[in-house]
Amino acid sequence: MSEGPGYTAQELMVAVASREIRDGDLVFVGMRLPILAYAVARNAHAPTARGLFEVGLMRDQPASGFLGTMGDPPNVAGALWATRMSNVMALMAQGLVDLGFIGGAEVDRFGNLNTSYVGDPARPKVKLPGSGGGADIAILSRRWVTLMAHERRRLVEKASFVTSPGYGDGTPGWRKRNGLLGGGPVAIITTLAVLRFPEGGGEAYLASVHAGHTADEVLANTGWDLKVAGDVGETPAPTDAELASIRRFDPGGFWTRG
């Protein structure tokens, strides 16, 4: 596991993801690191952000205890709304979700995500869980962020299958032409770096590199000829307050130190 000075790569990913949450956002939280990102943001710069969970929950504050799954009792207790999954997804369909978080097995240069299979669809080398709510988030939320380990087999030239569409073939207006209502991906946060997309979409570029790593290392672990921003710098480290919040909500390091 890669480590920065006094924090892990996963803790840095949580801090960076939390900064994507704006005050007042309705956030489709998702599992693992995004649960912590919402908690960090809600306790700091986004005190009116609300968290939406696919199991049918809406919260206006982080859960009072550790969450191993989004359906754990601490997430249900004190929820603003405990309802059906269909009602939560209906908010997405109405265009009310400001930000979503999605993980994946593969992502390509245009932000298209694969969570379906790798290889020949008739006899795939790897079978994956499928879409879940991922395609809904990618199609309908106003913006979304991907979090994943930075490996060549994950950041690929072309996704084996597009489960959750980003900017398609990268041509201007691709999403609108294909009837996708949301705004598309804005960032890919990895264990090595932060990749971002131009205003209006297109091809991802290297925006910042995490402490202890280099741009050359990032390029070597990316499956396409990754563009590099002219002002690429070091990813801002987690603040003391962010680290304290992360460790409060993940006291055993279940999500951030494994």
N, C-alpha and C positions, 0 to 999 in steps of 0.2 A: 504494500500500500504506500503510495506516495505521500510524503508529509512536507508541509511547509514549516516555518519556524514557529513551533508552539501550537500548531493546528493540523488537522488532517486534510487531505484533498476533499473529502466528503463534507467536512465542516465549511471549507471555502465555497464549495458548490452551493451549500445551503444559504450562506451569506449572500452570494451573488444572486441566487434565485429570489431571495427575499427582497432584494432591491428592485426587482422587476415589478413588484406589487405596489400599486399606487393607492394612496388614501382614497377611500370610497369605492374601490374596485369590488366587484363580485367575482371571486376567484374559484374556479373549478380546481380543487386542490390535488386530488390524486394521491397515490400511495408513496410510501418511503420518504425520500428527502423533501418533497413538496409539503408534507405535513409539517415538518419543522420550519420550512421557509415561511409558511403562513403564520405560524406562531411567532417567529422572530419579527416579521413585518408588523403584525397586529400589535405587538408590544412596544414598537418603536415608531417608525415613520408613517404607519398606515393604521391609525387607531379606529377608523370607521370601515375598514375593509371587512367584508363578510366572506366566510369560507363555505363552499358548496361541495358536498361529498356525494359520490355516485350512489351510495347505498340509500340515499333519501334524507340526508341531513343538511341543515344550514346552521351555521354558527356565527355569532358576532364577537367571539373571543376564543382563544385556544382552549382545548380540553384541559382539565385540571390535572390529569395524570398522563403517564406514558401511553402511547398508542402503538400497538403492534399491528393492528389493522384499523381501518377507518370505522368499522362497526363495533369497536370495543366500547364497553360501558362508559368510560370517561368522555367519549365523544358524543354519546347519546344524552347523558346528563347535562342539563342546562342548554340544550340546543334551542335555537330560535324556532326551528321547524323540524319535526320528525315525520316524514311522509313516505310516499312511494318513489321508487326510482323513476317511474314515468313522469312524475311531477317535476322532479329535479331536471330531467332531460328536456322537459317542456320549456323551462326557463332558457335553456340553451337554444332551443328552436326559435324562441321569440327574440333572440339576439341580445339577451340581457347579460350574458357572461362576458366580462371584460378581459379576463386572462385565464388561460388554461395551461396546465402542465401535462406533458406526455412523455413517457419513456418509450424505448423501442430497441429492437435488435439491430436494425440498420437505419442509417439516415444518409441521404445523398446530398450533393452540392446545392440542390434546390429545396432542401428541407423536407423532402418526401420521406415518410417513415414506413418501415416494414415491421409488422408484428404478426405476420401470417405464416410464411415459410421461406426457406432458402433452398434453391436448386430447382430441378424440374418439378412443375406442379403435379405431374402424374406420380412421380416418385421422389418427393423432396428429401434432401439430405437432412434437413432439420425442420421439424414441425413446431410452430410457435403458437402462443395462446389465441391469436386472432385479434379482432378489433377491440372488443369491449366497448368502452365509450370513446376510444381514441379517435375514430373517424368523425364522430359528432363534434368533439372538441376542435379538431383540425378544420372542419368545414364551417362551423357555426360561431365559434368564439371570436371576439374582436381582435385578439392577438394570442399567441401561445408560444411556449418555451419548451425545448427538449432538454432533458438531462440524461447523460449516459457516460460510460467509460470511454476513454479516447483510445481506440484501437483501429488498425487498418481494416479489420474484418467488420467493423461496425460503421465507420465513416467511409462509405463506398462511392465509387464513381456513379453507379446506377443501382438503386434498390432492386432486389430480386422481385419484389412485389410491392406495390403502393397500397398499403392499408389505410394510411392517413395522409391525404395529399397536402403538400406544402405549396410550392410554386410550380408544380408540374414540370414542364420542359424548360422553364425559366424565361419564356418569352413574355414581354409586357402584356398585362391584361389576361394572362392565362386563367387565373381563378375566376374572374368575372365571366369570361367566355364559357366556362364550364359550370356556371351556376353556383359557385361556392360563395356563400353569403358573408363569411367572416373575413378577417383581415390577413390571416396567414401567420407563419412563424416569424418571430423577431430575434430569437437567439437560440444557440445550441451551447449549453454549458456542460463542459466535460471535466475529466480529472486532470487535464493538462492546460486548458485554455477556455476562452470565451469566443465563439464565432457569432457574428451578427449578419443581418441581411440589410441591403440598401432600402431606403425609404421607398415603399411601393412594391418591394419584393425583388426576386431575382436570385443571384448566386451568393452563397455565404462567403464571408471573408474573415480572416483572423483579426480580431479586435484587441485581444490582450492575452498574455501568457502568464500562467501562474508562477509564483515564486519558486525557484529551484529548477525551473525548466527553461528551455530555449525555443525560439521560433523554429529552428532547424529540427528539433525533436518533434514538435507538433507537425511539421510538414512531412517528416518521415513516417509518422503514424497516421497519416490521412491518405485515403485511397484515391484522391484526385489532386490535381495541381491547385492547391489552395491559394487563393489570393490573399495578400497581406496588406492591411491598412498602412498608409504612409506614416501614421502616428501610433502604430502598435506599441503598447507598453506593458507594464506588469499589472496584472489584475490586483486591484486594491484588496489588501488583506482583511480578514474579519476584524471588526473592532472588538475591544474588550467586552462591550455590552452585547454585541452579537454572539460572541462565543459563550458568554454567561447564559444567554437565553437558549442557545442550542443545547448546552449541557444540562440546563434545567429540564428541558422537555425530552432529552434523550440521555438520562443520567448514566446509563450503563454503556453508552456508545453503541447500542444495537444497530442503529442505522448509519452511524458516522465513523465507526472505528473497526468495522469488520472487514 
